[in-house]
Amino acid sequence: MSYAVKEMFLTLQGEGVNAGARAVFVRFAGCNLWSGREADRATAVCRFCDTDFVGIDGLGGGRFSDAAALAEAVAGHWGPDRAARFVVLTGGEPMLQVDDALIDALHARGFRIAIESNGTIAAHPGIDWVCISPKAGSAVVQRSGDELKLVWPQAGTDLAAIEGWDFRHFLVQPMDDVRGAANVEAAVALAMTRPKWRLSLQTHKFLGLR
């Protein structure tokens, strides 16, 4: 199959448990919770996305004819050194496109594979690091993994239920919108009152990284 990628770039992971790690980010086009069109925002399950996942016109983006072509592009962004190769598959919703062929092609080139997903589609079993960011009102089926990253605040979120899911790390991250400082305060308050949670900040935005 072919793959539609909005953008691809080498950077440092800016948030979550892997913050600070060198990584190639592959942002897949498309999402199953919101089309990306402003006209659809009012009826979408997810209304606060801070990334552009529409189209294939971003830096390093395009349509890749097969898994080998996409994996070679990822390797090209990383460079010739095979040590500690790390790729983050994100979106949009990456599990709309991630398949056996792509996982095998990336592993064959020495990459440790992470995914950032909304959890409404089961994560591929070959992924090495599963990060799920649940959206209130969506049907999350991937309730286990390495990292649960809750963007906060989200009205309608059942914290007690989420805390029963099988994740190694529970992170709360302030929503990046016009409420700014109020969201930070809310996230800090959650971590202070519910010690299962750790605060995560989007350090790449502070540093001016992609």
Buried (B, 14 or more C-beta within 10 A) or exposed (E): EEBBBBBBBBBBBBBBBBBEBEBBBBBBBBBBBBBBEEEEBEEBBBBEBEBBBBEBEBEBBBEBEBBBBBBEBBBEBBEEEEEEBBBBBBBBBBBBBBEEBBBBBBBEBBBBBBBBBBBBBEBBEBBBBBBBBBBBBBEBEBBBBBBBBBBBBBEEBEBEEBEEBEBEBBBBBBBBEEEEEEBBEBBBEBBEEEEBBEBBBBBBEEEEEB
